[in-house]
Amino acid sequence: MWRVPLSVPPAFHATPTAVHLVEGGSFAFRTYTREGALQSIVRVLEDRVPVTDQIIGEYKESQLRSARSDQIRAARRERLEELPFLEFLPALDRLLVGTDGTVWVRRYVPEPGDFFVWHSFKSDGEFLGTLEIPAALTPLRFEAGRVLGRWRGEYDVQSLRIYAIEGVGVGG
């Protein structure tokens, strides 16, 4: 089963009082009460990035590189030619809620570089700031001026790390 290339699935985070949701790469996140009533929609100010021929070519090459045989590669190449591509890249692909109620959403990039960009908002939707987090760190929790995450080091060795956050979002 294939999904639309470069698309992202919905991301959500439930708290005791609300459910926060980013729908499939949307430019906004929604907050619902635990009973399911829409509480707010917060738009994240990001530019729409068109899906270019270069982006499509890089995506196809990455899919073909991971094929384990020439036969699989040929079948993938044929299938990739039939797939529709999005007109614009998704804006957001992850969402976490800090222990203080701040909502953190991650900017989607098709091929991660050295950092991911995370935007932070108060629970009422007020923008707090933007933070670059190393791509090797997968945030698991934002709390009291710090982020706890899983670090992927050399040879894919994993460890837990805690980093201080100054001036953005949590406790800042």
PERA-V632045 format. One record per backbone hydrogen bond with DSSP energy under -0.5 kcal/mol. CO is the residue of the C=O (numbers start at 1). NH is the residue of the N-H. If there is no record, write none. Layout:
BEGIN
<<CO:NH> <CO:NH>>
END
This chain:
BEGIN
<<4:7> <5:86> <6:90> <11:22> <13:20> <17:34> <18:15> <19:32> <20:13> <21:23> <21:30> <22:11> <22:24> <23:26> <25:91> <26:92> <27:44> <29:42> <30:21> <31:39> <31:40> <32:19> <33:36> <37:33> <40:31> <41:43> <42:29> <43:45> <44:46> <48:50> <49:89> <50:52> <52:56> <53:57> <54:58> <55:59> <56:60> <57:61> <58:62> <59:63> <60:64> <61:65> <62:66> <64:67> <69:73> <70:74> <71:75> <72:76> <73:77> <74:78> <75:79> <76:80> <77:81> <78:82> <79:82> <79:83> <84:5> <87:51> <91:108> <94:106> <96:98> <96:104> <98:101> <102:98> <102:104> <103:121> <104:96> <105:119> <106:93> <106:94> <114:135> <115:113> <116:118> <116:133> <117:107> <118:131> <119:105> <120:128> <120:129> <121:103> <122:125> <126:122> <129:120> <131:118> <131:133> <133:116> <134:137> <136:138> <136:152> <137:139> <138:150> <141:148> <142:99> <143:146> <145:165> <146:143> <147:163> <148:140> <148:141> <149:151> <149:161> <150:138> <151:153> <151:159> <153:156> <154:157> <157:153> <159:151> <161:149> <163:147> <165:167> <168:170> <169:171>>
END
